Structures are given as structure tokens and as C-alpha cells.
Amino acid sequence: MFEVKQTEEMLNKTFRLPASLLDELARIAEHEKVSVNNLVRQCCEYALSNMKTEK
């Protein structure tokens, strides 16, 4: 299960995301009391560690 955690130092990178996705991320981040950047980072880490790979 995905758990929201606090963060470490980050670097800047620009991504374009749909407005509806940004709205949902902002809502979840506010509810979990973390930044949107922190939430996006954790979502990406979770997706990468659980991604199917060809072996």
C-alpha cells in the first residue's frame, strides 16, 4: 500500500500535467500535509519500484 512520507532535498525539473491531475494531486497533498512536489516524487518512486519489467 502506498504511504505518504516526508521528503529530502530535491532538484528542480519542469513537467506539464493535465489540470485535473494537478487538482487531484493538490487535494491529496493538502489532506496528507505534504507538498505537491513531495507527493509527486513519492508517486513516481512507487510507480517505478512496482513497474513491470521484461527480464
CHARMM-style PDB file with segment names, atoms N, HN, CA, C and O in Angstrom:
ATOM      1  N   MET     1       0.843  -1.187   0.000  1.00  0.00      PROA
ATOM      2  CA  MET     1       0.000   0.000   0.000  1.00  0.00      PROA
ATOM      3  C   MET     1       0.881   1.240   0.000  1.00  0.00      PROA
ATOM      4  O   MET     1       1.917   1.278   0.664  1.00  0.00      PROA
ATOM      5  N   PHE     2       0.467   2.240  -0.741  1.00  0.00      PROA
ATOM      6  HN  PHE     2      -0.374   2.209  -1.280  1.00  0.00      PROA
ATOM      7  CA  PHE     2       1.206   3.498  -0.846  1.00  0.00      PROA
ATOM      8  C   PHE     2       1.076   4.290   0.446  1.00  0.00      PROA
ATOM      9  O   PHE     2      -0.033   4.494   0.939  1.00  0.00      PROA
ATOM     10  N   GLU     3       2.214   4.745   1.005  1.00  0.00      PROA
ATOM     11  HN  GLU     3       3.115   4.579   0.605  1.00  0.00      PROA
ATOM     12  CA  GLU     3       2.215   5.572   2.210  1.00  0.00      PROA
ATOM     13  C   GLU     3       2.936   6.876   1.902  1.00  0.00      PROA
ATOM     14  O   GLU     3       4.015   6.861   1.309  1.00  0.00      PROA
ATOM     15  N   VAL     4       2.357   7.998   2.295  1.00  0.00      PROA
ATOM     16  HN  VAL     4       1.480   8.010   2.776  1.00  0.00      PROA
ATOM     17  CA  VAL     4       2.957   9.309   2.077  1.00  0.00      PROA
ATOM     18  C   VAL     4       3.959   9.573   3.189  1.00  0.00      PROA
ATOM     19  O   VAL     4       3.631   9.437   4.368  1.00  0.00      PROA
ATOM     20  N   LYS     5       5.194   9.954   2.818  1.00  0.00      PROA
ATOM     21  HN  LYS     5       5.461  10.064   1.860  1.00  0.00      PROA
ATOM     22  CA  LYS     5       6.261  10.219   3.778  1.00  0.00      PROA
ATOM     23  C   LYS     5       6.772  11.643   3.604  1.00  0.00      PROA
ATOM     24  O   LYS     5       6.457  12.303   2.614  1.00  0.00      PROA
ATOM     25  N   GLN     6       7.564  12.118   4.570  1.00  0.00      PROA
ATOM     26  HN  GLN     6       7.820  11.581   5.374  1.00  0.00      PROA
ATOM     27  CA  GLN     6       8.212  13.415   4.449  1.00  0.00      PROA
ATOM     28  C   GLN     6       9.368  13.277   3.472  1.00  0.00      PROA
ATOM     29  O   GLN     6       9.651  12.167   3.021  1.00  0.00      PROA
ATOM     30  N   THR     7      10.048  14.371   3.128  1.00  0.00      PROA
ATOM     31  HN  THR     7       9.818  15.273   3.495  1.00  0.00      PROA
ATOM     32  CA  THR     7      10.981  14.372   1.993  1.00  0.00      PROA
ATOM     33  C   THR     7      12.411  14.743   2.354  1.00  0.00      PROA
ATOM     34  O   THR     7      12.693  15.160   3.477  1.00  0.00      PROA
ATOM     35  N   GLU     8      13.308  14.587   1.391  1.00  0.00      PROA
ATOM     36  HN  GLU     8      13.079  14.248   0.478  1.00  0.00      PROA
ATOM     37  CA  GLU     8      14.696  15.015   1.468  1.00  0.00      PROA
ATOM     38  C   GLU     8      14.920  16.122   0.440  1.00  0.00      PROA
ATOM     39  O   GLU     8      13.968  16.547  -0.215  1.00  0.00      PROA
ATOM     40  N   GLU     9      16.168  16.603   0.281  1.00  0.00      PROA
ATOM     41  HN  GLU     9      16.941  16.258   0.813  1.00  0.00      PROA
ATOM     42  CA  GLU     9      16.469  17.668  -0.677  1.00  0.00      PROA
ATOM     43  C   GLU     9      16.093  17.258  -2.103  1.00  0.00      PROA
ATOM     44  O   GLU     9      16.273  16.103  -2.489  1.00  0.00      PROA
ATOM     45  N   MET    10      15.566  18.213  -2.886  1.00  0.00      PROA
ATOM     46  HN  MET    10      15.419  19.152  -2.573  1.00  0.00      PROA
ATOM     47  CA  MET    10      15.155  17.942  -4.264  1.00  0.00      PROA
ATOM     48  C   MET    10      15.772  18.953  -5.225  1.00  0.00      PROA
ATOM     49  O   MET    10      16.164  20.050  -4.827  1.00  0.00      PROA
ATOM     50  N   LEU    11      15.852  18.561  -6.503  1.00  0.00      PROA
ATOM     51  HN  LEU    11      15.534  17.670  -6.826  1.00  0.00      PROA
ATOM     52  CA  LEU    11      16.276  19.452  -7.586  1.00  0.00      PROA
ATOM     53  C   LEU    11      15.054  19.844  -8.405  1.00  0.00      PROA
ATOM     54  O   LEU    11      14.031  19.160  -8.370  1.00  0.00      PROA
ATOM     55  N   ASN    12      15.163  20.955  -9.148  1.00  0.00      PROA
ATOM     56  HN  ASN    12      15.994  21.510  -9.177  1.00  0.00      PROA
ATOM     57  CA  ASN    12      14.037  21.431  -9.962  1.00  0.00      PROA
ATOM     58  C   ASN    12      14.008  20.771 -11.338  1.00  0.00      PROA
ATOM     59  O   ASN    12      15.048  20.553 -11.960  1.00  0.00      PROA
ATOM     60  N   LYS    13      12.795  20.455 -11.801  1.00  0.00      PROA
ATOM     61  HN  LYS    13      11.950  20.632 -11.296  1.00  0.00      PROA
ATOM     62  CA  LYS    13      12.544  19.935 -13.152  1.00  0.00      PROA
ATOM     63  C   LYS    13      11.114  20.312 -13.489  1.00  0.00      PROA
ATOM     64  O   LYS    13      10.235  20.233 -12.631  1.00  0.00      PROA
ATOM     65  N   THR    14      10.866  20.723 -14.730  1.00  0.00      PROA
ATOM     66  HN  THR    14      11.580  20.787 -15.427  1.00  0.00      PROA
ATOM     67  CA  THR    14       9.528  21.142 -15.138  1.00  0.00      PROA
ATOM     68  C   THR    14       8.832  20.027 -15.905  1.00  0.00      PROA
ATOM     69  O   THR    14       9.410  19.436 -16.818  1.00  0.00      PROA
ATOM     70  N   PHE    15       7.580  19.741 -15.528  1.00  0.00      PROA
ATOM     71  HN  PHE    15       7.111  20.221 -14.786  1.00  0.00      PROA
ATOM     72  CA  PHE    15       6.742  18.770 -16.224  1.00  0.00      PROA
ATOM     73  C   PHE    15       5.393  19.413 -16.505  1.00  0.00      PROA
ATOM     74  O   PHE    15       4.925  20.247 -15.729  1.00  0.00      PROA
ATOM     75  N   ARG    16       4.774  19.033 -17.600  1.00  0.00      PROA
ATOM     76  HN  ARG    16       5.154  18.355 -18.230  1.00  0.00      PROA
ATOM     77  CA  ARG    16       3.429  19.507 -17.938  1.00  0.00      PROA
ATOM     78  C   ARG    16       2.451  18.385 -17.626  1.00  0.00      PROA
ATOM     79  O   ARG    16       2.598  17.266 -18.116  1.00  0.00      PROA
ATOM     80  N   LEU    17       1.451  18.695 -16.805  1.00  0.00      PROA
ATOM     81  HN  LEU    17       1.332  19.605 -16.407  1.00  0.00      PROA
ATOM     82  CA  LEU    17       0.448  17.715 -16.395  1.00  0.00      PROA
ATOM     83  C   LEU    17      -0.943  18.290 -16.630  1.00  0.00      PROA
ATOM     84  O   LEU    17      -1.115  19.508 -16.582  1.00  0.00      PROA
ATOM     85  N   PRO    18      -1.933  17.449 -16.880  1.00  0.00      PROA
ATOM     86  CA  PRO    18      -3.306  17.933 -17.056  1.00  0.00      PROA
ATOM     87  C   PRO    18      -3.800  18.651 -15.792  1.00  0.00      PROA
ATOM     88  O   PRO    18      -3.454  18.271 -14.673  1.00  0.00      PROA
ATOM     89  N   ALA    19      -4.605  19.683 -15.992  1.00  0.00      PROA
ATOM     90  HN  ALA    19      -4.885  19.991 -16.901  1.00  0.00      PROA
ATOM     91  CA  ALA    19      -5.132  20.464 -14.868  1.00  0.00      PROA
ATOM     92  C   ALA    19      -5.889  19.587 -13.886  1.00  0.00      PROA
ATOM     93  O   ALA    19      -5.781  19.782 -12.676  1.00  0.00      PROA
ATOM     94  N   SER    20      -6.655  18.622 -14.385  1.00  0.00      PROA
ATOM     95  HN  SER    20      -6.743  18.463 -15.368  1.00  0.00      PROA
ATOM     96  CA  SER    20      -7.430  17.756 -13.488  1.00  0.00      PROA
ATOM     97  C   SER    20      -6.517  16.917 -12.603  1.00  0.00      PROA
ATOM     98  O   SER    20      -6.839  16.674 -11.440  1.00  0.00      PROA
ATOM     99  N   LEU    21      -5.377  16.469 -13.140  1.00  0.00      PROA
ATOM    100  HN  LEU    21      -5.115  16.666 -14.085  1.00  0.00      PROA
ATOM    101  CA  LEU    21      -4.425  15.692 -12.344  1.00  0.00      PROA
ATOM    102  C   LEU    21      -3.769  16.578 -11.295  1.00  0.00      PROA
ATOM    103  O   LEU    21      -3.595  16.160 -10.150  1.00  0.00      PROA
ATOM    104  N   LEU    22      -3.404  17.799 -11.678  1.00  0.00      PROA
ATOM    105  HN  LEU    22      -3.546  18.138 -12.608  1.00  0.00      PROA
ATOM    106  CA  LEU    22      -2.815  18.732 -10.720  1.00  0.00      PROA
ATOM    107  C   LEU    22      -3.784  19.058  -9.592  1.00  0.00      PROA
ATOM    108  O   LEU    22      -3.379  19.155  -8.434  1.00  0.00      PROA
ATOM    109  N   ASP    23      -5.061  19.227  -9.922  1.00  0.00      PROA
ATOM    110  HN  ASP    23      -5.390  19.148 -10.863  1.00  0.00      PROA
ATOM    111  CA  ASP    23      -6.072  19.495  -8.896  1.00  0.00      PROA
ATOM    112  C   ASP    23      -6.163  18.341  -7.909  1.00  0.00      PROA
ATOM    113  O   ASP    23      -6.227  18.554  -6.698  1.00  0.00      PROA
ATOM    114  N   GLU    24      -6.168  17.119  -8.428  1.00  0.00      PROA
ATOM    115  HN  GLU    24      -6.115  16.946  -9.412  1.00  0.00      PROA
ATOM    116  CA  GLU    24      -6.264  15.946  -7.555  1.00  0.00      PROA
ATOM    117  C   GLU    24      -5.010  15.797  -6.694  1.00  0.00      PROA
ATOM    118  O   GLU    24      -5.103  15.482  -5.508  1.00  0.00      PROA
ATOM    119  N   LEU    25      -3.848  16.023  -7.286  1.00  0.00      PROA
ATOM    120  HN  LEU    25      -3.773  16.279  -8.250  1.00  0.00      PROA
ATOM    121  CA  LEU    25      -2.603  15.953  -6.515  1.00  0.00      PROA
ATOM    122  C   LEU    25      -2.586  17.008  -5.408  1.00  0.00      PROA
ATOM    123  O   LEU    25      -2.162  16.723  -4.288  1.00  0.00      PROA
ATOM    124  N   ALA    26      -3.040  18.217  -5.713  1.00  0.00      PROA
ATOM    125  HN  ALA    26      -3.384  18.449  -6.623  1.00  0.00      PROA
ATOM    126  CA  ALA    26      -3.083  19.285  -4.710  1.00  0.00      PROA
ATOM    127  C   ALA    26      -4.025  18.926  -3.568  1.00  0.00      PROA
ATOM    128  O   ALA    26      -3.716  19.176  -2.402  1.00  0.00      PROA
ATOM    129  N   ARG    27      -5.172  18.341  -3.900  1.00  0.00      PROA
ATOM    130  HN  ARG    27      -5.422  18.138  -4.847  1.00  0.00      PROA
ATOM    131  CA  ARG    27      -6.138  17.944  -2.874  1.00  0.00      PROA
ATOM    132  C   ARG    27      -5.540  16.875  -1.959  1.00  0.00      PROA
ATOM    133  O   ARG    27      -5.655  16.963  -0.737  1.00  0.00      PROA
ATOM    134  N   ILE    28      -4.908  15.876  -2.549  1.00  0.00      PROA
ATOM    135  HN  ILE    28      -4.814  15.804  -3.542  1.00  0.00      PROA
ATOM    136  CA  ILE    28      -4.314  14.796  -1.757  1.00  0.00      PROA
ATOM    137  C   ILE    28      -3.160  15.325  -0.907  1.00  0.00      PROA
ATOM    138  O   ILE    28      -3.047  14.976   0.268  1.00  0.00      PROA
ATOM    139  N   ALA    29      -2.304  16.165  -1.494  1.00  0.00      PROA
ATOM    140  HN  ALA    29      -2.396  16.448  -2.448  1.00  0.00      PROA
ATOM    141  CA  ALA    29      -1.168  16.722  -0.758  1.00  0.00      PROA
ATOM    142  C   ALA    29      -1.640  17.530   0.446  1.00  0.00      PROA
ATOM    143  O   ALA    29      -1.067  17.427   1.530  1.00  0.00      PROA
ATOM    144  N   GLU    30      -2.675  18.327   0.257  1.00  0.00      PROA
ATOM    145  HN  GLU    30      -3.141  18.411  -0.624  1.00  0.00      PROA
ATOM    146  CA  GLU    30      -3.216  19.110   1.373  1.00  0.00      PROA
ATOM    147  C   GLU    30      -3.752  18.189   2.466  1.00  0.00      PROA
ATOM    148  O   GLU    30      -3.509  18.421   3.650  1.00  0.00      PROA
ATOM    149  N   HSD    31      -4.468  17.163   2.075  1.00  0.00      PROA
ATOM    150  HN  HSD    31      -4.665  16.976   1.113  1.00  0.00      PROA
ATOM    151  CA  HSD    31      -5.033  16.215   3.043  1.00  0.00      PROA
ATOM    152  C   HSD    31      -3.934  15.495   3.826  1.00  0.00      PROA
ATOM    153  O   HSD    31      -4.080  15.247   5.023  1.00  0.00      PROA
ATOM    154  N   GLU    32      -2.832  15.161   3.143  1.00  0.00      PROA
ATOM    155  HN  GLU    32      -2.714  15.362   2.171  1.00  0.00      PROA
ATOM    156  CA  GLU    32      -1.730  14.420   3.771  1.00  0.00      PROA
ATOM    157  C   GLU    32      -0.697  15.337   4.427  1.00  0.00      PROA
ATOM    158  O   GLU    32       0.252  14.866   5.053  1.00  0.00      PROA
ATOM    159  N   LYS    33      -0.890  16.652   4.279  1.00  0.00      PROA
ATOM    160  HN  LYS    33      -1.661  17.035   3.770  1.00  0.00      PROA
ATOM    161  CA  LYS    33       0.002  17.658   4.856  1.00  0.00      PROA
ATOM    162  C   LYS    33       1.441  17.525   4.345  1.00  0.00      PROA
ATOM    163  O   LYS    33       2.396  17.575   5.120  1.00  0.00      PROA
ATOM    164  N   VAL    34       1.574  17.356   3.038  1.00  0.00      PROA
ATOM    165  HN  VAL    34       0.798  17.315   2.408  1.00  0.00      PROA
ATOM    166  CA  VAL    34       2.874  17.349   2.367  1.00  0.00      PROA
ATOM    167  C   VAL    34       2.771  18.264   1.155  1.00  0.00      PROA
ATOM    168  O   VAL    34       1.671  18.641   0.751  1.00  0.00      PROA
ATOM    169  N   SER    35       3.912  18.622   0.575  1.00  0.00      PROA
ATOM    170  HN  SER    35       4.806  18.316   0.903  1.00  0.00      PROA
ATOM    171  CA  SER    35       3.883  19.448  -0.637  1.00  0.00      PROA
ATOM    172  C   SER    35       3.466  18.601  -1.833  1.00  0.00      PROA
ATOM    173  O   SER    35       3.582  17.375  -1.819  1.00  0.00      PROA
ATOM    174  N   VAL    36       2.979  19.279  -2.864  1.00  0.00      PROA
ATOM    175  HN  VAL    36       2.885  20.274  -2.876  1.00  0.00      PROA
ATOM    176  CA  VAL    36       2.634  18.577  -4.102  1.00  0.00      PROA
ATOM    177  C   VAL    36       3.893  17.933  -4.685  1.00  0.00      PROA
ATOM    178  O   VAL    36       3.836  16.809  -5.182  1.00  0.00      PROA
ATOM    179  N   ASN    37       5.022  18.631  -4.630  1.00  0.00      PROA
ATOM    180  HN  ASN    37       5.069  19.544  -4.227  1.00  0.00      PROA
ATOM    181  CA  ASN    37       6.276  18.060  -5.135  1.00  0.00      PROA
ATOM    182  C   ASN    37       6.628  16.769  -4.407  1.00  0.00      PROA
ATOM    183  O   ASN    37       7.017  15.784  -5.034  1.00  0.00      PROA
ATOM    184  N   ASN    38       6.493  16.775  -3.098  1.00  0.00      PROA
ATOM    185  HN  ASN    38       6.177  17.575  -2.589  1.00  0.00      PROA
ATOM    186  CA  ASN    38       6.777  15.580  -2.294  1.00  0.00      PROA
ATOM    187  C   ASN    38       5.859  14.439  -2.718  1.00  0.00      PROA
ATOM    188  O   ASN    38       6.316  13.310  -2.895  1.00  0.00      PROA
ATOM    189  N   LEU    39       4.595  14.718  -2.879  1.00  0.00      PROA
ATOM    190  HN  LEU    39       4.223  15.635  -2.735  1.00  0.00      PROA
ATOM    191  CA  LEU    39       3.634  13.693  -3.279  1.00  0.00      PROA
ATOM    192  C   LEU    39       3.955  13.136  -4.666  1.00  0.00      PROA
ATOM    193  O   LEU    39       3.924  11.922  -4.864  1.00  0.00      PROA
ATOM    194  N   VAL    40       4.263  14.011  -5.628  1.00  0.00      PROA
ATOM    195  HN  VAL    40       4.288  14.997  -5.467  1.00  0.00      PROA
ATOM    196  CA  VAL    40       4.590  13.564  -6.985  1.00  0.00      PROA
ATOM    197  C   VAL    40       5.844  12.692  -6.960  1.00  0.00      PROA
ATOM    198  O   VAL    40       5.888  11.661  -7.631  1.00  0.00      PROA
ATOM    199  N   ARG    41       6.857  13.090  -6.201  1.00  0.00      PROA
ATOM    200  HN  ARG    41       6.821  13.928  -5.656  1.00  0.00      PROA
ATOM    201  CA  ARG    41       8.078  12.296  -6.088  1.00  0.00      PROA
ATOM    202  C   ARG    41       7.774  10.906  -5.563  1.00  0.00      PROA
ATOM    203  O   ARG    41       8.259   9.910  -6.100  1.00  0.00      PROA
ATOM    204  N   GLN    42       6.964  10.839  -4.505  1.00  0.00      PROA
ATOM    205  HN  GLN    42       6.569  11.647  -4.068  1.00  0.00      PROA
ATOM    206  CA  GLN    42       6.626   9.542  -3.922  1.00  0.00      PROA
ATOM    207  C   GLN    42       5.800   8.691  -4.881  1.00  0.00      PROA
ATOM    208  O   GLN    42       5.987   7.477  -4.956  1.00  0.00      PROA
ATOM    209  N   CYS    43       4.894   9.321  -5.608  1.00  0.00      PROA
ATOM    210  HN  CYS    43       4.741  10.308  -5.547  1.00  0.00      PROA
ATOM    211  CA  CYS    43       4.110   8.577  -6.610  1.00  0.00      PROA
ATOM    212  C   CYS    43       5.026   8.007  -7.689  1.00  0.00      PROA
ATOM    213  O   CYS    43       4.861   6.859  -8.099  1.00  0.00      PROA
ATOM    214  N   CYS    44       5.989   8.802  -8.149  1.00  0.00      PROA
ATOM    215  HN  CYS    44       6.123   9.735  -7.816  1.00  0.00      PROA
ATOM    216  CA  CYS    44       6.928   8.330  -9.177  1.00  0.00      PROA
ATOM    217  C   CYS    44       7.792   7.196  -8.646  1.00  0.00      PROA
ATOM    218  O   CYS    44       7.988   6.195  -9.337  1.00  0.00      PROA
ATOM    219  N   GLU    45       8.313   7.336  -7.428  1.00  0.00      PROA
ATOM    220  HN  GLU    45       8.154   8.148  -6.867  1.00  0.00      PROA
ATOM    221  CA  GLU    45       9.131   6.271  -6.838  1.00  0.00      PROA
ATOM    222  C   GLU    45       8.330   4.984  -6.704  1.00  0.00      PROA
ATOM    223  O   GLU    45       8.831   3.900  -7.005  1.00  0.00      PROA
ATOM    224  N   TYR    46       7.095   5.102  -6.257  1.00  0.00      PROA
ATOM    225  HN  TYR    46       6.688   5.982  -6.014  1.00  0.00      PROA
ATOM    226  CA  TYR    46       6.233   3.928  -6.101  1.00  0.00      PROA
ATOM    227  C   TYR    46       5.974   3.270  -7.454  1.00  0.00      PROA
ATOM    228  O   TYR    46       6.064   2.050  -7.584  1.00  0.00      PROA
ATOM    229  N   ALA    47       5.653   4.080  -8.452  1.00  0.00      PROA
ATOM    230  HN  ALA    47       5.580   5.072  -8.346  1.00  0.00      PROA
ATOM    231  CA  ALA    47       5.374   3.541  -9.789  1.00  0.00      PROA
ATOM    232  C   ALA    47       6.604   2.843 -10.366  1.00  0.00      PROA
ATOM    233  O   ALA    47       6.482   1.764 -10.945  1.00  0.00      PROA
ATOM    234  N   LEU    48       7.777   3.439 -10.219  1.00  0.00      PROA
ATOM    235  HN  LEU    48       7.875   4.316  -9.750  1.00  0.00      PROA
ATOM    236  CA  LEU    48       8.998   2.841 -10.757  1.00  0.00      PROA
ATOM    237  C   LEU    48       9.360   1.542 -10.044  1.00  0.00      PROA
ATOM    238  O   LEU    48       9.798   0.588 -10.686  1.00  0.00      PROA
ATOM    239  N   SER    49       9.183   1.496  -8.735  1.00  0.00      PROA
ATOM    240  HN  SER    49       8.828   2.272  -8.213  1.00  0.00      PROA
ATOM    241  CA  SER    49       9.542   0.282  -7.996  1.00  0.00      PROA
ATOM    242  C   SER    49       8.522  -0.832  -8.192  1.00  0.00      PROA
ATOM    243  O   SER    49       8.813  -1.990  -7.890  1.00  0.00      PROA
ATOM    244  N   ASN    50       7.338  -0.506  -8.690  1.00  0.00      PROA
ATOM    245  HN  ASN    50       7.102   0.434  -8.936  1.00  0.00      PROA
ATOM    246  CA  ASN    50       6.301  -1.512  -8.914  1.00  0.00      PROA
ATOM    247  C   ASN    50       5.984  -1.712 -10.395  1.00  0.00      PROA
ATOM    248  O   ASN    50       4.982  -2.336 -10.745  1.00  0.00      PROA
ATOM    249  N   MET    51       6.840  -1.179 -11.255  1.00  0.00      PROA
ATOM    250  HN  MET    51       7.654  -0.672 -10.971  1.00  0.00      PROA
ATOM    251  CA  MET    51       6.633  -1.269 -12.693  1.00  0.00      PROA
ATOM    252  C   MET    51       7.038  -2.655 -13.195  1.00  0.00      PROA
ATOM    253  O   MET    51       8.058  -3.208 -12.783  1.00  0.00      PROA
ATOM    254  N   LYS    52       6.222  -3.199 -14.087  1.00  0.00      PROA
ATOM    255  HN  LYS    52       5.393  -2.749 -14.421  1.00  0.00      PROA
ATOM    256  CA  LYS    52       6.571  -4.477 -14.704  1.00  0.00      PROA
ATOM    257  C   LYS    52       7.756  -4.249 -15.638  1.00  0.00      PROA
ATOM    258  O   LYS    52       7.770  -3.296 -16.416  1.00  0.00      PROA
ATOM    259  N   THR    53       8.731  -5.119 -15.555  1.00  0.00      PROA
ATOM    260  HN  THR    53       8.720  -5.894 -14.922  1.00  0.00      PROA
ATOM    261  CA  THR    53       9.885  -5.030 -16.441  1.00  0.00      PROA
ATOM    262  C   THR    53      10.094  -6.364 -17.138  1.00  0.00      PROA
ATOM    263  O   THR    53       9.791  -7.426 -16.594  1.00  0.00      PROA
ATOM    264  N   GLU    54      10.613  -6.287 -18.340  1.00  0.00      PROA
ATOM    265  HN  GLU    54      10.859  -5.424 -18.782  1.00  0.00      PROA
ATOM    266  CA  GLU    54      10.934  -7.510 -19.074  1.00  0.00      PROA
ATOM    267  C   GLU    54      12.274  -8.030 -18.583  1.00  0.00      PROA
ATOM    268  O   GLU    54      13.227  -7.266 -18.432  1.00  0.00      PROA
ATOM    269  N   LYS    55      12.342  -9.329 -18.334  1.00  0.00      PROA
ATOM    270  HN  LYS    55      11.568  -9.949 -18.456  1.00  0.00      PROA
ATOM    271  CA  LYS    55      13.599  -9.911 -17.842  1.00  0.00      PROA
ATOM    272  C   LYS    55      14.189 -10.860 -18.833  1.00  0.00      PROA
ATOM    273  OT1 LYS    55      15.246 -11.438 -18.581  1.00  0.00      PROA
TER     274      LYS     55
END
